Every structure is written in structure tokens, then in C-alpha cells.
Amino acid sequence: MEDLTLQTSKRDILGKKTRFLRRQGITPTHLFGHGLESLALQCDTAKLQQIIARAGMTRLIALGIEEDKQPRSVFIKEIQRDVCSRELLHVDFYQVRKTEKIRADVPIILVGEAPAMKETGRTLTHSLTSLSMECLPDKLPPQIEVDLSQLEEAGQAIYVRDIAISPDITLITDHDQMVVKVSEARVEVEEVAAEAEAAAEEVAEEKPEQRPT
């Protein structure tokens, strides 16, 4: 996988004045980490947008800072955008040590097609969207792909324990959690109807008997 690099410089403009940076196509950023003195930084907005699109929150980035001899290994920790315009406002980077394990939530991506979904009246339930894991920073996958082609019949499901994970990674998520399942939609409707009928009968039984006066 291609290494991602981003060049930044130290920032002296702080607070509300950072809006002037954004007008110049520069985004204010911040670098912090365990045992690290935080740094106010800034970088070209267009280049930062490209890195965000490729790295997300789970790919390691070589962050260059002026006057530093070596780039720093970082992940994107937080992205702030304007609610209305979606303009990039601020980005936080978290510096890691390549020799120390980290914990992260990696998104689950469904790939392929489930043969079981070719029949009408079926639903695909995606109940788990990420996996929590621990590993060295350079071993962290950007995403976990789950192949749906193994779901051939209604009622079949894929669990965390069914996902192939590198031996370099320790899964924190419960192995018995369900990731995705194919169900018969009409069965669900019947179950809802049965529950409604049972509830109606229960109310009728609790209603006091009306006697003529």
C-alpha cells in the first residue's frame, strides 16, 4: 500500500483569526499525542482534502513539519466541518510510535452480492459497522471487507468469528457478534402481526366485564 505523506508548517495564528487562513486556502490543524507537547499547525487545504479522502481515520500518514528532520507517524483523529457548507474548518492529528500498539475502530465494508438476496421478500441486515482491534500502527487495516457471496440461503449470517484477521491483530470486538444476516421479510411481518394479536388479546382479558344494569 502506498505511503501517504502530508507537509505542514507551524502556525502562529490562533482562535477566531484562523478564518483568515481558510480564506487563503489554508486549514488550521493540531498535532497531539501521548507524552507529546501539542503543536498548532497549518497546511494547504486542497492537499489535506486529498489525504482525508484517501486515509480516512485508519491509515497511517507521514506528517512532515518544517524544521523537523524526520516525518512523524500520525492518524487523523478528528475532522471539523461547517454544518451547512461542509467547508473544512480544522483537523486534529494524533502522533503514534510505530513500536507501540494502538486501539482503533476499523470500518466494515460489505463487498460482493449475496445469492440469497436474488429471491424476493428478503432483507439484508447490516448490524455491525466496525471492528475494534489492537495492533501496531503500521499493521492497522484501513477497512475490513466482508464478502456477501457466502450468504446463499435465507437465515444465514456472518459473525465476527467468520472474518479472516491477520495474526498481527488482536480483535477486541466480541467474536459472537453478528455482522450481517439475510432474513425472510414476510416472516418478520408475520411475527409483528402475531405480537399485535397477542397484545390485543391481553388487553381484552384485562378489560372488566360489562354487566347490564
C-alpha positions as CSV (number, residue, x, y, z in Angstrom):
1,M,0.0,0.0,0.0
2,E,1.3,3.4,-1.0
3,D,2.6,5.6,1.9
4,L,0.6,8.8,2.5
5,T,2.6,12.0,3.1
6,L,1.5,15.5,4.0
7,Q,3.6,18.6,4.6
8,T,2.6,21.1,7.3
9,S,4.1,24.2,8.9
10,K,3.9,25.7,12.4
11,R,1.0,28.1,13.0
12,D,1.1,31.4,14.9
13,I,-2.5,32.5,14.1
14,L,-4.9,31.1,16.7
15,G,-8.5,31.5,17.7
16,K,-11.0,33.3,15.6
17,K,-8.3,34.8,13.4
18,T,-7.9,31.4,11.7
19,R,-10.8,32.3,9.4
20,F,-8.3,34.5,7.5
21,L,-6.2,31.4,6.9
22,R,-9.1,29.5,5.4
23,R,-9.8,32.3,3.0
24,Q,-6.3,31.8,1.7
25,G,-6.8,28.1,1.2
26,I,-5.0,27.1,4.4
27,T,-6.6,24.8,7.0
28,P,-5.6,25.1,10.7
29,T,-4.6,21.8,12.2
30,H,-3.3,20.5,15.5
31,L,-0.9,17.7,16.5
32,F,-1.0,15.9,19.8
33,G,-0.2,12.5,21.2
34,H,0.7,10.6,24.4
35,G,3.6,12.4,26.1
36,L,3.9,14.9,23.3
37,E,3.7,18.7,23.6
38,S,0.8,19.7,21.3
39,L,1.6,21.8,18.2
40,A,-0.5,24.3,16.3
41,L,0.0,23.6,12.6
42,Q,-1.4,24.6,9.2
43,C,-1.4,23.1,5.7
44,D,-2.7,23.5,2.2
45,T,-6.5,22.8,2.2
46,A,-6.6,21.1,-1.2
47,K,-3.7,18.7,-0.3
48,L,-5.3,18.0,3.1
49,Q,-8.7,17.2,1.4
50,Q,-6.9,14.6,-0.8
51,I,-5.3,13.0,2.2
52,I,-8.6,12.8,4.1
53,A,-10.3,11.1,1.2
54,R,-7.5,8.5,1.0
55,A,-6.6,8.0,4.6
56,G,-9.9,8.3,6.5
57,M,-9.3,7.8,10.2
58,T,-7.4,4.5,9.9
59,R,-4.4,5.0,7.5
60,L,-1.0,6.0,8.8
61,I,0.3,9.3,7.5
62,A,3.9,10.6,7.3
63,L,3.4,14.1,8.6
64,G,6.2,16.5,7.7
65,I,6.7,19.6,9.8
66,E,9.1,22.4,8.9
67,E,12.5,22.2,10.7
68,D,11.8,18.5,11.6
69,K,14.4,16.1,10.2
70,Q,12.0,13.2,10.1
71,P,8.3,13.0,9.3
72,R,6.0,12.0,12.2
73,S,3.7,8.9,12.1
74,V,0.1,10.2,12.7
75,F,-3.5,9.3,12.2
76,I,-6.3,11.7,11.6
77,K,-8.1,11.9,15.0
78,E,-10.9,14.5,14.3
79,I,-12.3,16.4,11.3
80,Q,-14.4,19.5,11.8
81,R,-16.5,20.9,9.0
82,D,-19.1,23.7,8.7
83,V,-22.5,22.1,9.2
84,C,-24.1,24.0,6.3
85,S,-21.3,24.5,3.7
86,R,-19.2,21.4,4.7
87,E,-16.2,23.6,4.5
88,L,-13.1,22.1,6.2
89,L,-12.6,24.0,9.4
90,H,-10.0,22.1,11.4
91,V,-8.2,18.8,11.6
92,D,-6.6,17.0,14.6
93,F,-3.7,14.6,14.1
94,Y,-2.6,12.0,16.7
95,Q,1.1,11.0,16.7
96,V,1.9,7.4,17.4
97,R,5.0,5.3,18.0
98,K,5.4,2.5,15.5
99,T,6.7,0.2,18.2
100,E,3.6,0.7,20.5
101,K,0.3,-1.0,19.8
102,I,-2.8,1.2,19.4
103,R,-6.5,0.5,19.6
104,A,-8.9,1.7,16.8
105,D,-12.3,1.1,15.3
106,V,-12.0,0.0,11.7
107,P,-15.0,0.2,9.4
108,I,-16.6,-2.9,7.9
109,I,-17.3,-2.7,4.2
110,L,-19.7,-5.2,2.5
111,V,-18.5,-6.4,-0.9
112,G,-19.9,-8.8,-3.4
113,E,-23.5,-9.9,-3.7
114,A,-25.4,-12.4,-1.6
115,P,-27.0,-15.1,-3.7
116,A,-29.8,-15.4,-1.1
117,M,-30.9,-11.9,-2.0
118,K,-31.9,-12.9,-5.5
119,E,-35.2,-14.2,-4.1
120,T,-37.9,-11.6,-3.4
121,G,-39.2,-10.9,0.1
122,R,-35.8,-11.0,1.8
123,T,-33.9,-8.4,3.7
124,L,-30.2,-7.9,4.4
125,T,-29.4,-6.6,7.9
126,H,-26.1,-5.0,8.5
127,S,-25.9,-4.9,12.3
128,L,-22.2,-4.2,12.9
129,T,-20.4,-1.5,11.0
130,S,-16.9,-1.5,12.6
131,L,-14.4,-3.8,14.4
132,S,-12.4,-2.7,17.5
133,M,-8.9,-4.0,17.3
134,E,-5.4,-3.6,18.7
135,C,-2.2,-3.8,16.8
136,L,1.0,-1.9,15.8
137,P,0.2,1.3,13.8
138,D,1.6,0.1,10.5
139,K,-0.5,-3.2,10.8
140,L,-3.8,-1.4,11.1
141,P,-6.0,-2.1,8.0
142,P,-7.9,0.9,6.5
143,Q,-11.1,-1.2,6.4
144,I,-12.3,-4.8,6.8
145,E,-14.1,-6.3,3.8
146,V,-16.8,-8.8,4.3
147,D,-17.7,-10.9,1.3
148,L,-21.5,-11.4,0.9
149,S,-21.2,-14.2,-1.7
150,Q,-21.1,-16.8,1.1
151,L,-24.7,-16.0,2.0
152,E,-26.6,-18.5,-0.2
153,E,-29.8,-19.1,1.9
154,A,-32.2,-17.1,4.0
155,G,-31.3,-17.3,7.7
156,Q,-27.6,-17.4,7.0
157,A,-25.4,-14.9,8.8
158,I,-21.8,-13.8,9.1
159,Y,-20.3,-13.3,12.5
160,V,-17.1,-11.6,13.7
161,R,-15.6,-15.1,14.2
162,D,-16.0,-15.8,10.5
163,I,-13.9,-12.8,9.4
164,A,-10.3,-13.6,8.5
165,I,-8.0,-11.3,10.5
166,S,-4.2,-11.0,10.3
167,P,-2.4,-12.8,13.2
168,D,-0.7,-9.4,13.9
169,I,-4.1,-8.0,15.0
170,T,-6.0,-8.7,18.3
171,L,-9.7,-8.3,18.0
172,I,-11.5,-6.6,20.9
173,T,-15.0,-6.9,19.5
174,D,-16.9,-9.9,20.7
175,H,-16.4,-12.8,18.3
176,D,-20.0,-13.9,18.6
177,Q,-21.4,-10.6,17.4
178,M,-23.4,-10.8,14.1
179,V,-22.2,-8.6,11.3
180,V,-24.8,-9.2,8.6
181,K,-27.7,-11.6,8.0
182,V,-30.3,-12.5,5.3
183,S,-33.8,-12.8,6.6
184,E,-37.2,-13.6,5.1
185,A,-39.1,-10.2,5.2
186,R,-42.5,-11.9,5.3
187,V,-41.5,-13.9,8.4
188,E,-40.8,-10.6,10.2
189,V,-44.2,-9.2,9.2
190,E,-45.9,-12.4,10.5
191,E,-44.0,-12.1,13.8
192,V,-45.1,-8.4,14.2
193,A,-48.7,-9.4,13.4
194,A,-48.6,-12.2,15.9
195,E,-47.3,-9.9,18.6
196,A,-50.0,-7.3,17.8
197,E,-52.7,-10.0,18.1
198,A,-51.3,-11.3,21.4
199,A,-51.2,-7.8,22.8
200,A,-54.9,-7.2,21.7
201,E,-55.9,-10.5,23.4
202,E,-54.1,-9.5,26.6
203,V,-55.9,-6.1,26.7
204,A,-59.3,-7.8,26.1
205,E,-58.6,-10.2,29.0
206,E,-57.7,-7.3,31.3
207,K,-60.8,-5.3,30.4
208,P,-63.6,-5.6,33.1
209,E,-66.8,-7.4,32.1
210,Q,-69.7,-5.1,31.3
211,R,-72.9,-6.2,33.0
212,P,-76.4,-4.9,32.1
213,T,-78.0,-2.6,34.7
